[in-house]
Amino acid sequence: MTRRAGRTLTVAAVATATATALLAATVSAQAAPTAPAAATAASTDKVLVIGLDGANLDRIKAANAPNLKGLMAQGLTAQSTLYAQPMAATSSGPGWSTIATGVWPDKHGVKDNSFAGKQFGTYPDFLTRIENANPSLNTYAAADWEPITSSDKGGPIFSAAIDKRLSLKGDANGYDVEDPKIAAAAADELRNQNPDAAYVYFGEIDIAGHNHGAAGQQYLDAIARSDKHVGTVLNAVTSRPTYAQENWKILVTTDHGHTDAGGHGGSSIKERGTFVLAKGAGIPAGSVRHDVRLVDVAATALDQVGVSAAGLDGVPLRSPDNDAFDTVRPNLQARVDETGIGSGVKGFTHTAPTGWSVDNSKMGTGGVTEWRGWAFATDEFWSQSQRDQRRELNVRSRDVFAVADSDEWADKSFTGTYDSTLVSPKWAVTGGTSKSLRFQTHYRQEAGQKAEVLVSYNGGTPAVVKSYTADAVAKWESIPLQVPAGATDVQVRFRYSGSNNWYWTLDNVWLA
């Protein structure tokens, strides 16, 4: 996010007296006023989402940030990566839209900070979803980047349907004069009113990244100041008179990262870097997960207050990924032949999960070791093997996934062609029934390659049930299967062949 000089102040909904005194803001009434706490406390379950624009997790760990580090120690730390172009730029518009809506840019439509193509009517923010599902719940949002909470510059991401919105305009002088006001106003709301779901945004870290780069002391200083604002907001929650009777879930996240020199929007791993910190009931202290994605923030917020997250790309944190491919994480290795991947990144293995196997009997020899036949890899590893070839668009995979990449395999001397088959376990079925083979896939088509899904029953001859002849970008597949009479098991094969063509990834393969 890039700021512009100058400030305008706007308060949407009924602003508190403290916020009015601090901000001299324009106040307008919303349809749903804030009611006294005793009258609206329909549930003790509450959620607070805190957004830190442009924050790199590794720099938070290096900064004087006791409040953020306290959340990590008391709860969950989950690091993940974003998309890149042509799905969307690694900028604030797509980032905060993804966090708020719980779907990726190919659904919410925001590709950059112009907000052209936005689909917020179809995929509204999580606070609006809460209002639509249960208007008795109180919702609140405060931000000092206009598109988040006001109609300026293509916004708002958080719609006018929510009960109260505080919208300020940040400054581009290297120190965000509005963040302290956001912290004070949000703290007053959280301590003295009765929000059930709230979103609070701070922008100074992003300003420091643009002005000074993420590698310098100024960026660390901005994190330290933002950490104090986070502490102000968290203290407001814990000092609520009714806090002991409430069940709060706290989430902290970011919209994108920053390069060491400063800036974002591109496809480098630092620009694509994001994280989710979470604390609350059911979240183990000091836990680390690799299956959490940015879209899970909205899903978790909805789930916390009893609103369905069905239809979103995100899933609540209480529903961890149970994919077989994730079980090979302990076997992940560092690079062998690849040179564009950091030497300390452990992100690939040829060890298949229990019950799975890889048939390389028709595979050529030589080539890049990491991609000699089907491999199992992480996004951080695979997408860095070669940037800007749409590997970054594999956003619906989580943690470890299977990948066949003839393009990267052919980057080193080889003979023959790429021809590898991933073979599933045998799954029990009942003859005469209907099943559905489901999986997440990311496939890029080019003439000369072939990708097929084959199915066999009771050890019989595999039959093709799906052939790919066009791109299938970051999508879920559901292939209907009619189980023959007398069949007791089914086995699935994924065969990919080619010669210096593109790639095919698979994740979350299951039979329903």
C-alpha positions in Angstrom: 0.0 0.0 0.0 1.3 3.4 -0.9 0.1 6.4 1.0 -0.5 10.0 -0.2 -0.1 13.1 1.9 -3.1 14.8 3.3 -5.8 13.6 5.7 -9.6 13.5 5.8 -11.6 12.1 8.7 -14.8 10.2 8.5 -16.8 8.2 11.0 -19.5 5.9 9.7 -22.1 4.9 12.3 -22.6 6.2 15.8 -19.1 7.1 17.0 -18.2 7.0 20.6 -17.7 10.3 22.6 -14.0 9.5 22.9 -13.5 9.0 19.2 -15.4 12.2 18.5 -13.3 14.3 20.8 -10.1 12.8 19.4 -11.0 13.1 15.7 -13.4 15.9 15.3 -15.0 13.5 12.8 -18.2 13.7 10.8 -20.8 11.4 12.4 -23.6 9.7 10.5 -26.1 7.2 11.8 -26.3 3.6 10.6 -29.4 1.5 10.6 -28.3 -0.6 13.6 -27.2 1.5 16.6 -25.1 0.1 19.4 -27.3 -1.2 22.2 -26.4 -1.5 25.9 -24.2 -4.5 26.6 -26.7 -6.3 28.7 -29.3 -6.2 25.9 -27.1 -7.5 23.1 -24.9 -10.1 24.7 -26.7 -13.0 22.9 -23.4 -15.0 22.9 -20.2 -14.9 24.9 -18.3 -15.8 21.7 -16.4 -12.8 20.3 -13.7 -12.2 17.7 -11.2 -9.5 17.0 -9.1 -9.3 13.8 -6.1 -7.0 13.8 -4.5 -6.1 10.5 -0.9 -5.0 10.2 -0.2 -3.6 6.7 3.0 -4.8 5.0 4.4 -6.7 8.0 7.1 -9.4 7.5 6.9 -12.1 10.2 10.7 -12.6 10.3 11.1 -8.9 11.1 8.4 -9.0 13.8 10.5 -11.8 15.4 13.5 -9.5 15.3 11.8 -6.4 16.6 10.9 -5.2 20.1 7.3 -6.5 19.9 6.3 -8.1 23.2 2.6 -8.1 22.5 2.9 -9.8 19.1 5.5 -12.3 20.5 3.2 -12.9 23.4 0.4 -13.9 21.0 2.9 -16.3 19.4 3.9 -17.8 22.7 0.3 -18.1 23.9 -1.3 -19.3 20.6 -0.7 -20.1 17.0 1.9 -18.9 14.4 1.1 -19.8 10.8 3.2 -18.5 7.9 2.1 -18.8 4.3 2.4 -17.3 0.9 0.3 -15.2 -1.5 -0.6 -15.4 -5.2 1.2 -13.2 -7.8 0.2 -11.8 -11.1 -1.9 -12.5 -13.2 -4.2 -13.6 -10.4 -3.4 -10.4 -8.4 -0.6 -8.1 -7.4 0.8 -8.5 -3.9 -0.7 -5.1 -2.8 -3.2 -4.0 -0.2 -6.3 -4.0 -2.3 -6.2 -7.8 -3.1 -4.6 -8.6 0.2 -7.2 -7.0 2.5 -10.0 -8.1 0.2 -8.8 -11.7 0.5 -8.6 -11.5 4.3 -12.0 -9.8 4.6 -14.0 -12.0 2.2 -12.3 -15.4 2.8 -12.0 -16.1 -0.9 -9.0 -15.7 -3.3 -8.8 -12.9 -5.9 -10.1 -15.1 -8.7 -13.4 -14.9 -6.8 -13.5 -11.5 -5.1 -12.2 -9.9 -8.3 -9.7 -7.3 -6.8 -6.4 -7.6 -8.6 -4.8 -4.3 -7.6 -5.5 -1.1 -5.7 -7.9 0.2 -8.3 -10.5 -2.3 -7.1 -11.7 -2.7 -10.7 -13.8 -5.8 -11.0 -14.6 -6.2 -7.3 -17.3 -8.7 -6.5 -18.1 -7.7 -2.9 -21.8 -8.2 -3.6 -21.2 -11.9 -4.2 -18.4 -12.2 -1.7 -19.0 -9.7 1.1 -16.6 -9.1 4.0 -17.0 -11.3 7.1 -18.6 -8.5 9.2 -21.3 -8.0 6.6 -21.8 -11.7 6.5 -22.3 -11.6 10.2 -24.8 -8.8 10.0 -26.7 -10.6 7.3 -26.8 -13.8 9.2 -27.5 -12.4 12.7 -28.3 -8.6 12.9 -28.4 -8.8 16.7 -24.6 -9.2 16.7 -22.6 -6.0 16.9 -19.9 -5.3 14.3 -17.1 -2.8 14.2 -14.3 -1.8 11.9 -11.6 0.9 12.2 -8.9 1.7 9.6 -6.8 4.5 8.3 -6.5 3.3 4.7 -9.6 4.6 3.1 -10.6 1.7 0.8 -11.0 -0.6 3.9 -13.8 1.3 5.5 -14.8 4.2 3.3 -16.0 4.6 -0.3 -12.9 6.5 -1.4 -10.5 4.9 -3.9 -12.7 1.9 -4.8 -13.8 0.9 -1.3 -15.2 0.1 1.1 -14.0 -3.5 1.6 -16.1 -3.5 4.8 -19.5 -2.4 3.7 -22.0 0.1 5.1 -24.1 -2.8 6.4 -21.9 -3.2 9.5 -22.9 -1.3 12.7 -20.0 1.1 13.1 -17.1 2.1 10.8 -14.3 4.4 11.7 -12.4 5.6 8.6 -9.3 7.9 8.7 -6.8 8.8 6.1 -3.1 7.9 6.8 -0.2 10.2 6.3 2.9 9.5 4.1 5.5 11.2 6.3 7.2 8.0 7.6 5.1 8.0 10.8 1.4 7.2 10.7 -0.2 9.9 12.9 -3.5 8.2 12.5 -2.6 4.8 14.0 -2.6 6.1 17.6 -6.0 7.5 17.0 -7.2 4.3 15.6 -5.8 2.4 18.6 -7.4 4.8 21.1 -10.9 4.8 19.4 -10.9 1.0 18.9 -9.8 0.5 22.5 -12.6 2.7 23.8 -15.1 0.7 21.6 -13.8 -2.7 22.7 -13.6 -1.8 26.4 -16.8 0.1 26.9 -19.2 -1.0 24.2 -20.3 -4.5 23.2 -18.8 -5.5 19.8 -19.1 -9.2 18.9 -16.9 -9.0 15.9 -14.3 -6.3 15.2 -11.6 -5.5 12.7 -8.8 -3.0 13.5 -6.1 -1.9 11.1 -2.7 -0.3 11.5 -0.7 1.0 8.6 2.6 2.4 9.8 4.7 -0.7 9.1 3.8 -0.5 5.4 4.8 3.2 5.3 8.2 2.4 6.9 8.7 -0.4 4.4 8.1 1.9 1.5 10.2 4.7 2.8 13.1 2.8 4.3 12.9 -0.9 3.3 12.2 -3.9 5.4 15.8 -4.6 6.3 16.5 -1.4 8.2 16.1 -0.2 11.7 13.2 2.2 10.8 11.1 -0.8 9.8 11.8 -2.5 13.2 11.0 0.8 14.9 7.6 0.9 13.1 6.9 -2.6 14.2 7.7 -1.7 17.8 5.3 1.3 17.7 2.6 -0.8 16.0 3.1 -3.5 18.7 2.2 -0.9 21.3 -1.0 -0.1 19.5 -1.8 -3.9 19.4 -1.2 -3.9 23.1 -3.6 -1.0 23.7 -6.3 -2.9 21.8 -5.6 -6.2 23.5 -5.6 -4.6 27.0 -9.0 -3.0 26.2 -10.4 -6.5 25.5 -9.0 -8.0 28.7 -10.2 -5.1 30.8 -13.8 -5.4 29.8 -16.1 -5.8 32.8 -17.6 -8.9 31.3 -14.3 -10.4 30.0 -14.4 -13.4 32.4 -17.7 -14.5 30.9 -16.6 -14.1 27.3 -14.8 -16.3 24.9 -12.6 -14.2 22.7 -10.6 -15.3 19.6 -7.9 -12.9 18.6 -6.3 -13.0 15.1 -3.5 -10.9 13.8 -2.6 -10.9 10.1 -1.1 -9.0 7.2 -2.0 -8.3 3.6 1.5 -8.7 2.0 5.2 -8.5 2.8 8.0 -6.2 1.7 11.3 -6.5 0.0 14.5 -5.7 2.0 14.9 -2.6 -0.1 11.2 -1.7 0.3 8.2 -2.2 -1.9 5.8 -4.9 -2.9 3.4 -5.9 -5.7 5.7 -8.5 -7.3 6.3 -12.2 -7.0 9.3 -12.5 -4.7 8.9 -14.7 -1.6 9.2 -11.7 0.7 6.5 -9.8 -1.1 4.3 -12.8 -1.1 4.9 -13.6 2.6 1.9 -13.5 5.0 1.0 -14.9 8.4 -1.8 -15.5 10.8 -1.3 -15.3 14.6 -4.2 -16.6 16.7 -5.1 -17.0 20.3 -8.2 -18.4 21.9 -9.9 -21.5 23.2 -8.7 -24.6 21.5 -5.5 -23.1 20.1 -2.4 -24.7 21.8 0.1 -22.3 23.2 3.3 -22.0 21.1 1.8 -24.0 18.2 3.0 -23.7 14.6 0.9 -24.8 11.6 1.7 -25.0 7.9 -1.8 -25.6 6.5 -3.3 -22.1 7.4 -3.9 -19.7 4.5 -4.9 -16.0 4.5 -8.5 -16.9 3.5 -8.9 -18.7 6.8 -9.1 -15.4 8.8 -12.6 -14.7 7.6 -13.8 -18.3 8.0 -12.5 -18.4 11.5 -14.1 -15.1 12.5 -17.4 -16.3 11.1 -17.2 -19.6 12.8 -16.3 -18.0 16.2 -19.6 -16.2 16.3 -21.7 -19.0 15.0 -22.0 -18.0 11.3 -21.5 -20.5 8.6 -18.3 -20.2 6.5 -19.7 -22.6 3.8 -18.8 -21.6 0.3 -15.6 -19.8 1.2 -12.1 -20.8 0.2 -11.1 -20.4 3.8 -11.8 -22.9 6.6 -11.9 -22.3 10.3 -8.7 -22.8 12.3 -10.5 -25.6 14.3 -10.6 -27.7 11.0 -6.9 -28.5 10.3 -6.0 -30.0 6.9 -5.8 -33.9 7.2 -4.3 -34.5 3.8 -2.1 -37.6 3.3 0.5 -35.5 1.5 1.1 -33.4 4.6 2.3 -36.4 6.5 5.6 -36.4 4.5 6.7 -33.0 6.0 9.3 -34.6 8.2 10.9 -36.0 5.1 11.3 -32.7 3.3 14.8 -31.9 2.0 16.7 -28.8 1.0 17.6 -28.1 -2.6 19.9 -30.4 -4.7 20.0 -29.0 -8.2 17.8 -25.9 -7.9 19.7 -22.6 -7.5 16.9 -20.1 -7.0 15.7 -21.6 -3.8 17.2 -20.6 -0.4 19.7 -23.3 0.8 17.9 -23.4 4.2 14.4 -24.1 2.7 13.4 -27.7 3.2 10.6 -28.2 0.8 10.7 -31.3 -1.3 10.8 -35.1 -1.1 10.3 -38.2 -3.2 9.1 -40.2 -0.3 5.4 -40.9 -0.9 2.9 -41.0 1.9 1.9 -44.3 3.4 -0.1 -46.3 0.9 0.8 -44.1 -2.0 3.5 -44.8 -4.6 5.2 -43.3 -7.6 5.7 -45.3 -10.8 8.7 -44.0 -12.7 9.2 -47.1 -14.9 8.7 -45.0 -18.0 10.6 -41.9 -16.8 13.6 -40.6 -18.6 17.0 -40.3 -16.9 18.9 -37.3 -15.6 17.2 -33.9 -15.3 16.8 -31.8 -12.2 16.8 -34.1 -9.1 14.0 -32.4 -7.3 11.5 -33.0 -10.1 12.5 -36.4 -11.4 9.0 -37.9 -11.4 6.2 -37.0 -9.0 7.5 -35.2 -6.0 5.9 -33.8 -2.8 6.7 -30.1 -2.1 5.6 -26.9 -0.4 4.6 -23.7 -2.1 7.6 -21.8 -0.6 9.9 -24.3 -2.3 8.2 -25.1 -5.6 7.1 -21.6 -6.6 10.6 -20.3 -6.1 12.0 -22.9 -8.6 11.1 -20.4 -11.3 9.1 -17.3 -10.7 6.4 -15.7 -12.8 5.3 -18.9 -14.6 2.0 -19.1 -12.7 3.3 -21.5 -10.1 2.3 -18.8 -7.6 -1.3 -19.2 -8.5 -1.5 -22.6 -6.8 -3.3 -20.9 -3.8 -5.8 -23.7 -3.0 -3.1 -26.2 -2.1 -2.2 -26.3 1.6 1.0 -27.4 3.2 2.6 -30.3 1.2 1.2 -31.2 -2.2 2.1 -33.5 -5.1 3.8 -31.9 -8.1 4.9 -33.2 -11.6 7.0 -30.5 -13.3 8.5 -31.4 -16.7 9.5 -27.8 -17.2 11.8 -27.7 -14.2 13.0 -31.3 -14.7 14.3 -30.4 -18.2 16.5 -27.6 -16.9 19.4 -30.1 -16.5 20.7 -32.6 -19.1 18.3 -35.5 -19.5 17.4 -38.4 -21.8 14.0 -39.6 -22.8 10.8 -37.9 -21.7 9.0 -37.1 -18.5 6.5 -39.9 -17.8 5.5 -40.5 -14.1 2.4 -41.9 -12.4 1.2 -41.2 -8.9 -0.7 -44.2 -7.5 -3.2 -44.0 -4.7 -3.9 -46.6 -2.0 -6.8 -49.0 -2.6 -9.9 -47.6 -1.1 -12.8 -49.7 -0.1 -16.1 -49.3 -2.1 -19.4 -51.1 -2.4 -20.4 -52.4 -5.8 -23.3 -50.6 -7.5 -22.9 -47.3 -5.6 -21.9 -43.9 -6.8 -18.8 -42.1 -5.6 -17.1 -38.8 -6.2 -13.3 -38.5 -6.7 -12.3 -35.1 -5.4 -9.0 -33.2 -5.4 -7.5 -29.8 -5.7 -5.4 -29.3 -8.9 -3.3 -26.7 -10.6 -2.5 -27.6 -14.2 -0.9 -25.6 -17.0 -1.5 -27.0 -20.5 0.9 -27.1 -23.5 0.9 -29.1 -26.7 3.0 -32.3 -26.3 2.1 -33.1 -22.7 -0.6 -35.3 -21.3 -2.3 -35.4 -17.9 -4.8 -38.3 -17.2 -6.7 -39.6 -14.2 -7.2 -43.3 -14.4 -9.3 -45.6 -12.1 -9.2 -49.4 -11.6 -11.5 -51.6 -9.6 -10.4 -54.9 -7.8 -6.9 -54.6 -9.5 -8.4 -54.5 -13.0 -7.1 -52.5 -16.0 -7.0 -48.7 -15.3 -9.5 -46.7 -17.3 -9.2 -43.0 -18.1 -11.9 -41.0 -16.3 -10.4 -37.5 -16.9 -8.0 -36.0 -19.4 -6.7 -32.4 -19.2 -6.6 -30.5 -22.5 -6.7 -26.9 -21.1 -5.4 -25.0 -18.1 -7.0 -25.9 -14.8 -5.8 -23.1 -12.5 -6.1 -23.5 -8.8 -9.4 -25.4 -8.9 -11.3 -28.2 -7.1 -12.2 -31.2 -9.2 -15.1 -33.6 -8.6 -15.2 -36.6 -10.9 -18.3 -38.9 -10.6 -17.5 -42.6 -10.4 -20.1 -45.4 -10.9 -18.7 -48.4 -9.0 -19.3 -51.7 -10.9 -21.3 -54.4 -9.3 -19.1 -56.7 -7.3 -16.3 -54.2 -6.9 -14.8 -54.0 -3.4 -11.9 -51.5 -3.9 -10.9 -48.7 -6.2 -7.4 -47.3 -7.0 -6.6 -44.0 -8.7 -3.6 -43.1 -10.9 -2.5 -39.7 -12.0 -0.2 -39.9 -15.0 1.6 -37.0 -16.4 3.9 -37.1 -19.4 5.7 -34.5 -21.5 9.1 -33.1 -22.5 10.0 -29.7 -21.2 6.4 -28.7 -21.0 4.6 -27.4 -17.9 3.3 -28.9 -14.7 0.5 -30.5 -12.7 -0.1 -30.4 -9.0 -2.5 -32.3 -6.8 -3.7 -32.0 -3.2 -6.4 -33.2 -0.9 -7.3 -36.3 -2.9 -10.2 -38.2 -1.4 -13.2 -40.3 -2.2 -16.7 -39.1 -1.2 
